[in-house]
Amino acid sequence: MRVRIEVAGLCRSDLKEIVGDRHGVSQFGHELVGVVEESTVPDLPPGQRVSLDPNVAVERGTGFATRMWAAGPADRLTAALPVVPQGVDARRLVFTEPLACAQHCLAAISRHLGRDLPGLRLGVLGAGTAGVLIAGLADALGAEVVLCNRSADRTSFLRGRGVLDVPIGPMESLPANGLDVAVVATILVRPVVLEQALRAIVPGGLVMLYGGTAPGDALAGLNCDLDTTRRDEIAVAASWQGKAVRVGGSYGTVPADFGAAVGALTEQASAALPVERMITQEIQLADLPRVLRDQITGRPLGKTLIRP
C-alpha cells in the first residue's frame, strides 16, 4: 500500500526518538494526513483520505516523506489507517492522532473513576500540544478545567493566541487538595511535576500518567510502579505524604478514539477546539533536518507542520 502525504505534524516524541529518550517501538513520523494511491485493501481504495494510528502493528515507512508505504494484513492496515473526511483542511485533520490520544486519556479517566466528565475538577499539568488537547477536549465535554505549566513561555503563548478558554497558569498556583483529577501531560513524567499533581488532588483523587515513562520509573515516597501503571492502563491505590491517592495510566489508542477525534474536529463547534492556532510554522520536507536539529537543542512552541 502507498499513501501520498498531504501534511505531517512534528511531535515531541519524534524529537525524543532522535535523542534516545523515548522508550518503546519507533513511531517516527506518525502525525499525518494522506491519500491512498495504491492499495489491495477493499476498505482503503485509491483516493481514500486517511490518518495513521501508530499503535497498530504494521510495517510502514515514515510520514516525513512524499509517500509512505505500509504493509500487513488487510484488517490491520484498515485499523492502522483510519479514514478521515474529504473537504476538511489538512491543517486541522493533522491533529487527529494527538487528539485521539487525548480522547483515550479522558476515556481512561472516566473508566478509572466510574463516572463521566461533567462537573469533574480536572487539572492538566503540561501545556504542550498533548496538554492543550486534553484540556480543550475535557472542557468541551463539561469538566471544570485548569491548564498549567512549569515555565511561563508556553502559558503566554497559549494566552496570546487564544487557543483555550480555560484558566492557564503556573503549576505552583494550583491549590492543594483542589482537584479531583490531575493529568501529568508533560513530555516525561518527572518527579517535580508528579509531586505537584499529588499535592493538587483531593484525598482519594486520581493522578493520571499520560507523559512518557520508562521501566523502573518511581517517585520516592509513592508506592507505585509508574511505568507499569501507565502502560497497563490500570489504576492503583497508593499513599503520598499520608494522603490516600489513586494513580492511573493512559497509553495508546483504540479505534473508537479516532472516530471521536474526527467528530471533535469536524462535527462539533470548531470554535471549541481551535487547533490551527497552535500551528507556528509550516516547512517543506527539505527543511526538516535543519528544523529537527533546531528543535532538539531549542525550546519549540506550538506545532510544526511539514509539507512534502
Secondary structure, 3 states (H helix, E strand, C coil): CEEEEEEEECCHHHHHHHHCCCCCCCCCCCEEEEEEEECCCCCCCCCCEECCCCCCCCEECCCCCCEEEEECCHHHHHHHCCECCCCCCHHHHCCHHHHHHHHHHHHHHHHHHCCCCCCCEEEEECCCHHHHHHHHHHHHCCCEEEEEECCHHHHHHHHHHCCCCCCEEEHHHCCCCCEEEEEECCCECCHHHHHHHHHHEEEEEEEEECCECCCCCCECCECCCHHHHHHCCCEEEEEECCEEEEEEECCCCCHHHHHHHHHHHHCCCHHHCCHHHHEEEEEEHHHHHHHHHHHHHCCCCCEEEEEC
